[in-house]
Amino acid sequence: MIWTGHTRTVATTADLAATLEEITIQTSTGLPMAVTVLPAGHEHLTPYDDDFPDCLEVGLGHPERAFVRWMGHDGGYGYQPDLPPGPAGLRFDYGGQPIHPEPHELRVSPPAARHAVEEFITTGQRPTHLLWQPAQ
């Protein structure tokens, strides 16, 4: 997992829970974080590398909203159909720079975003508990 100023290898569900809690605590004094979740062994790559693997980008740390972006084949944003679009103007820290997800990209609750990370780390596949809309 990679987020502003940090790289962490997560090997167990306990490691994952501790890392997600650390991210949440860090955001309590600043912006929520955009986190890149890569398969083990790929932490050194960037999205500009030819062999960049399928991965997730997840917005964590806001008390009510999150985003889950699949960076792979059939990429797009995950959403919960029963959750309306999020608030306009919500910002996340992405490598020290603010990003502004669109309201339709913020149709994920924080627990569902955490579940997406858990599922990806376990399966290496796009999470199945969310529906998906193409990235625009």
N, C-alpha and C positions, 0 to 999 in steps of 0.2 A: 504494500500500500504506500502511496506517495501523496503527501500534502505539504503545504508550504513549510519548507525547512526540515522536513522529516521523510525518511524512508524506513519502512518497517516490514520485516518478513513475518508473516502470521502462519504458524504451523498447527495450532490447535484452536478449538472453539473458545477456550479460556484466553488465549492470546488475542483472538479477534475481539472478544467482549472487552478486554482491557484496553485495546487500541481504540475501539469505537468510543469507549468512555473517555479516554484521554482527549480524543478529538472534540467531543462534546464539551469537556471542561475548558479546553483552550478557546473555544468559540464563545464562552460565556462573557468574555471581556472584549470581544471584537466581532468581526463578521463570521457567519457560518462558513464552513470550509467545503471546497470542492476537492474530493479525494479521488485519485486514480487507483483502481484496484486491478493489478496485473497478476497473471499467473506466476507462480514461483519461478525464479531464475531469470526473469525479464526486467527486473527493477532498474537495470542500467540503460534501458532503451527509452527513446522518446517517440512521440507520434510521427516524427519526421524520418525515422528509420524504416527501411524497406521491410524488415522482418518484425515490425511491431505487431504483437499478438492481439487477438480479440480480448477486450477488457471492458470494465465498467468505469464510468465517472459518476460519482454520487455526491450530491449536495447534502451535507449533514450539519447539525448544530442549531438549526432553527427549531423553535418549540412546536410548530404546527405543520410546517411544510418541508419537503425535500424534493430532490430530483434524482432520477436514475437514467443515465444515458448509456446505451449499448454501443460500444465502439468496435463493431465487427460486422460480419455479413448481416444484411438486413438491419443495419443500425437504426437507431431511433431512440425516442424517449418512452420510458415505461409510465403507465398511469393506472390509477384505480378508477373504474368507471363510475363509482358512486361518489367520488370526490370532485367538486367543481374546481375550475381553474383557481390558481393561487393569486395572491395579491400582486399587483404591478409594482415595480420598483424594488423588489427584494434583491439583495446583493449577496454574493458568496465570494470568498477569497480563493482565487485560483493562482497559486504560485506567487502571491504577493500583489496580484492585480485584481480589482473587483470585476466580477462578471454579473450580468443581469439576465437571468433566465426569464423567458416569456411566461406569462401566467399559465398557458396550457402545458408548459413543461414542468410545472410545480403541482401536478395532480397526484402526489405521492405523500403519504404520511411518514413521519420519521421511523415508526416501527416497521413499515413496509420497506423502506429504504435499507434498514439494517438487515432485514430478512433477505433482501436482494443480494447484499454483500455476502451473507452466510451461504446462500444458495450458489452463488458464483464460485466462491472459494471451495465449496464442496464438490461441485460438478464441473466447473470450468466452462459452463454453458450459460447462455442468456437466461435469466430468471424466468420461471414459468408462472409465477403467481401474479404477475402484472400483465396487462394488455399493452400493446406497443403501437406507437404512431411514428411514422417516418420523420427523421430530422428534416427541418425546413431550412 
